[in-house]
Amino acid sequence: MARDMSDIDILKMELEQLKKEVSTPREPVSKTSKDIMEWCEAASATDLLITGVPDDKNPYKPEKGGCIIT
């Protein structure tokens, strides 16, 4: 799409995007990082990346047994 547009058209499009972004409400990083940390701690009990998948519900559990040498 940008190939079909002139440089002026591209700059106008970028200016419109910047006008939209400047009016977006912002939160301080200190507040949002605290919120994210609290959410992660609250969800950690049910997070499968932390607790792992129980063996009886894991479809990718390796078969038990040794190697077969032929």
N, CA and C atoms as an extended XYZ file, in Angstrom:
210
Properties=species:S:1:pos:R:3:atomname:S:1:resname:S:1:resid:I:1 pbc="F F F"
N         0.827       -1.185        0.000 N   MET     1
C         0.000        0.000        0.000 CA  MET     1
C         0.866        1.242        0.000 C   MET     1
N         1.946        1.230        0.755 N   ALA     2
C         2.809        2.403        0.846 CA  ALA     2
C         3.497        2.693       -0.480 C   ALA     2
N         3.667        1.682       -1.323 N   ARG     3
C         4.305        1.899       -2.622 CA  ARG     3
C         3.448        2.779       -3.517 C   ARG     3
N         2.126        2.697       -3.353 N   ASP     4
C         1.211        3.462       -4.193 CA  ASP     4
C         1.023        4.887       -3.696 C   ASP     4
N         1.570        5.213       -2.544 N   MET     5
C         1.355        6.526       -1.940 CA  MET     5
C         2.581        7.409       -2.152 C   MET     5
N         2.331        8.698       -2.273 N   SER     6
C         3.441        9.634       -2.387 CA  SER     6
C         4.020        9.892       -1.000 C   SER     6
N         5.175       10.511       -0.962 N   ASP     7
C         5.813       10.821        0.315 CA  ASP     7
C         4.926       11.707        1.177 C   ASP     7
N         4.238       12.634        0.554 N   ILE     8
C         3.365       13.548        1.305 CA  ILE     8
C         2.197       12.773        1.910 C   ILE     8
N         1.635       11.842        1.151 N   ASP     9
C         0.523       11.041        1.663 CA  ASP     9
C         0.974       10.189        2.852 C   ASP     9
N         2.174        9.630        2.757 N   ILE    10
C         2.701        8.819        3.858 CA  ILE    10
C         2.915        9.680        5.096 C   ILE    10
N         3.460       10.886        4.908 N   LEU    11
C         3.672       11.781        6.046 CA  LEU    11
C         2.351       12.220        6.665 C   LEU    11
N         1.335       12.454        5.849 N   LYS    12
C         0.015       12.815        6.379 CA  LYS    12
C        -0.567       11.665        7.201 C   LYS    12
N        -0.400       10.443        6.712 N   MET    13
C        -0.902        9.280        7.424 CA  MET    13
C        -0.178        9.128        8.767 C   MET    13
N         1.137        9.319        8.764 N   GLU    14
C         1.900        9.235       10.007 CA  GLU    14
C         1.486       10.332       10.978 C   GLU    14
N         1.232       11.529       10.474 N   LEU    15
C         0.802       12.639       11.323 CA  LEU    15
C        -0.544       12.332       11.972 C   LEU    15
N        -1.471       11.770       11.222 N   GLU    16
C        -2.774       11.412       11.776 CA  GLU    16
C        -2.619       10.357       12.877 C   GLU    16
N        -1.743        9.393       12.655 N   GLN    17
C        -1.510        8.365       13.673 CA  GLN    17
C        -0.912        8.983       14.932 C   GLN    17
N         0.036        9.892       14.779 N   LEU    18
C         0.638       10.545       15.936 CA  LEU    18
C        -0.383       11.397       16.692 C   LEU    18
N        -1.295       12.029       15.982 N   LYS    19
C        -2.350       12.809       16.646 CA  LYS    19
C        -3.246       11.905       17.494 C   LYS    19
N        -3.515       10.698       16.991 N   LYS    20
C        -4.322        9.751       17.757 CA  LYS    20
C        -3.555        9.285       18.997 C   LYS    20
N        -2.268        9.002       18.821 N   GLU    21
C        -1.469        8.468       19.921 CA  GLU    21
C        -1.218        9.488       21.017 C   GLU    21
N        -1.115       10.766       20.664 N   VAL    22
C        -0.820       11.782       21.678 CA  VAL    22
C        -1.999       11.966       22.635 C   VAL    22
N        -3.201       11.648       22.185 N   SER    23
C        -4.368       11.809       23.055 CA  SER    23
C        -4.662       10.549       23.874 C   SER    23
N        -3.878        9.500       23.697 N   THR    24
C        -4.064        8.259       24.449 CA  THR    24
C        -3.628        8.471       25.896 C   THR    24
N        -4.493        8.135       26.859 N   PRO    25
C        -4.092        8.301       28.252 CA  PRO    25
C        -2.940        7.353       28.602 C   PRO    25
N        -2.004        7.844       29.385 N   ARG    26
C        -0.815        7.071       29.747 CA  ARG    26
C        -0.798        6.806       31.250 C   ARG    26
N        -0.253        5.689       31.631 N   GLU    27
C        -0.070        5.335       33.038 CA  GLU    27
C         1.425        5.275       33.316 C   GLU    27
N         1.866        5.683       34.485 N   PRO    28
C         3.291        5.572       34.805 CA  PRO    28
C         3.730        4.107       34.877 C   PRO    28
N         4.951        3.855       34.456 N   VAL    29
C         5.481        2.497       34.456 CA  VAL    29
C         5.494        1.927       35.872 C   VAL    29
N         5.754        2.763       36.864 N   SER    30
C         5.803        2.274       38.240 CA  SER    30
C         4.453        1.689       38.665 C   SER    30
N         3.365        2.283       38.225 N   LYS    31
C         2.042        1.773       38.584 CA  LYS    31
C         1.703        0.520       37.792 C   LYS    31
N         1.943        0.544       36.494 N   THR    32
C         1.576       -0.607       35.680 CA  THR    32
C         2.430       -1.821       36.007 C   THR    32
N         3.709       -1.621       36.305 N   SER    33
C         4.549       -2.776       36.649 CA  SER    33
C         4.102       -3.389       37.974 C   SER    33
N         3.679       -2.540       38.913 N   LYS    34
C         3.172       -3.058       40.190 CA  LYS    34
C         1.893       -3.864       39.959 C   LYS    34
N         1.003       -3.351       39.098 N   ASP    35
C        -0.236       -4.067       38.780 CA  ASP    35
C         0.055       -5.408       38.122 C   ASP    35
N         1.020       -5.439       37.212 N   ILE    36
C         1.368       -6.684       36.531 CA  ILE    36
C         1.947       -7.690       37.526 C   ILE    36
N         2.804       -7.229       38.427 N   MET    37
C         3.390       -8.128       39.424 CA  MET    37
C         2.313       -8.709       40.334 C   MET    37
N         1.371       -7.884       40.755 N   GLU    38
C         0.281       -8.368       41.608 CA  GLU    38
C        -0.576       -9.395       40.873 C   GLU    38
N        -0.868       -9.134       39.603 N   TRP    39
C        -1.673      -10.064       38.817 CA  TRP    39
C        -0.940      -11.390       38.647 C   TRP    39
N         0.349      -11.336       38.367 N   CYS    40
C         1.132      -12.564       38.194 CA  CYS    40
C         1.160      -13.383       39.480 C   CYS    40
N         1.332      -12.728       40.601 N   GLU    41
C         1.353      -13.438       41.883 CA  GLU    41
C         0.002      -14.057       42.190 C   GLU    41
N        -1.088      -13.353       41.850 N   ALA    42
C        -2.424      -13.883       42.106 CA  ALA    42
C        -2.733      -15.071       41.192 C   ALA    42
N        -2.220      -15.055       39.973 N   ALA    43
C        -2.526      -16.115       39.009 CA  ALA    43
C        -1.513      -17.250       39.043 C   ALA    43
N        -0.475      -17.138       39.855 N   SER    44
C         0.595      -18.140       39.833 CA  SER    44
C         0.121      -19.522       40.286 C   SER    44
N        -0.891      -19.581       41.126 N   ALA    45
C        -1.363      -20.879       41.610 CA  ALA    45
C        -1.995      -21.711       40.497 C   ALA    45
N        -2.555      -21.067       39.506 N   THR    46
C        -3.216      -21.795       38.424 CA  THR    46
C        -2.448      -21.711       37.100 C   THR    46
N        -1.273      -21.110       37.109 N   ASP    47
C        -0.487      -20.959       35.894 CA  ASP    47
C         0.253      -22.260       35.600 C   ASP    47
N        -0.063      -22.869       34.463 N   LEU    48
C         0.545      -24.153       34.120 CA  LEU    48
C         2.035      -24.036       33.821 C   LEU    48
N         2.494      -22.857       33.453 N   LEU    49
C         3.929      -22.691       33.230 CA  LEU    49
C         4.704      -22.740       34.536 C   LEU    49
N         4.045      -22.421       35.645 N   ILE    50
C         4.695      -22.449       36.952 CA  ILE    50
C         4.447      -23.783       37.651 C   ILE    50
N         3.189      -24.214       37.677 N   THR    51
C         2.843      -25.429       38.414 CA  THR    51
C         3.075      -26.701       37.615 C   THR    51
N         3.073      -26.605       36.306 N   GLY    52
C         3.239      -27.780       35.469 CA  GLY    52
C         1.919      -28.480       35.213 C   GLY    52
N         1.933      -29.383       34.261 N   VAL    53
C         0.739      -30.144       33.898 CA  VAL    53
C         0.792      -31.481       34.628 C   VAL    53
N        -0.295      -31.875       35.288 N   PRO    54
C        -0.302      -33.180       35.960 CA  PRO    54
C        -0.068      -34.306       34.944 C   PRO    54
N         0.641      -35.344       35.374 N   ASP    55
C         0.972      -36.447       34.468 CA  ASP    55
C        -0.263      -37.092       33.860 C   ASP    55
N        -1.341      -37.181       34.634 N   ASP    56
C        -2.529      -37.848       34.106 CA  ASP    56
C        -3.259      -37.011       33.059 C   ASP    56
N        -2.954      -35.714       32.952 N   LYS    57
C        -3.607      -34.847       31.967 CA  LYS    57
C        -2.657      -34.394       30.864 C   LYS    57
N        -1.439      -34.872       30.871 N   ASN    58
C        -0.443      -34.452       29.902 CA  ASN    58
C        -0.456      -35.400       28.707 C   ASN    58
N        -0.944      -34.928       27.543 N   PRO    59
C        -0.980      -35.808       26.370 CA  PRO    59
C         0.412      -36.057       25.784 C   PRO    59
N         1.404      -35.274       26.192 N   TYR    60
C         2.754      -35.407       25.638 CA  TYR    60
C         3.714      -36.109       26.593 C   TYR    60
N         3.176      -36.727       27.610 N   LYS    61
C         4.012      -37.429       28.585 CA  LYS    61
C         4.741      -38.571       27.895 C   LYS    61
N         6.051      -38.658       28.077 N   PRO    62
C         6.787      -39.746       27.420 CA  PRO    62
C         6.415      -41.101       28.016 C   PRO    62
N         6.494      -42.089       27.195 N   GLU    63
C         6.215      -43.458       27.640 CA  GLU    63
C         7.339      -43.893       28.583 C   GLU    63
N         6.962      -44.641       29.607 N   LYS    64
C         7.971      -45.139       30.534 CA  LYS    64
C         8.595      -46.399       29.956 C   LYS    64
N         9.816      -46.608       30.288 N   GLY    65
C        10.501      -47.800       29.808 CA  GLY    65
C        11.885      -47.439       29.312 C   GLY    65
N        12.632      -48.426       29.030 N   GLY    66
C        13.995      -48.221       28.570 CA  GLY    66
C        14.097      -48.201       27.070 C   GLY    66
N        15.296      -48.126       26.612 N   CYS    67
C        15.566      -48.150       25.185 CA  CYS    67
C        15.535      -49.585       24.677 C   CYS    67
N        15.117      -49.740       23.463 N   ILE    68
C        15.130      -51.050       22.819 CA  ILE    68
C        16.331      -51.078       21.890 C   ILE    68
N        17.244      -51.998       22.139 N   ILE    69
C        18.439      -52.103       21.302 CA  ILE    69
C        18.276      -53.336       20.428 C   ILE    69
N        18.408      -53.127       19.148 N   THR    70
C        18.283      -54.260       18.238 CA  THR    70
C        19.578      -54.568       17.567 C   THR    70
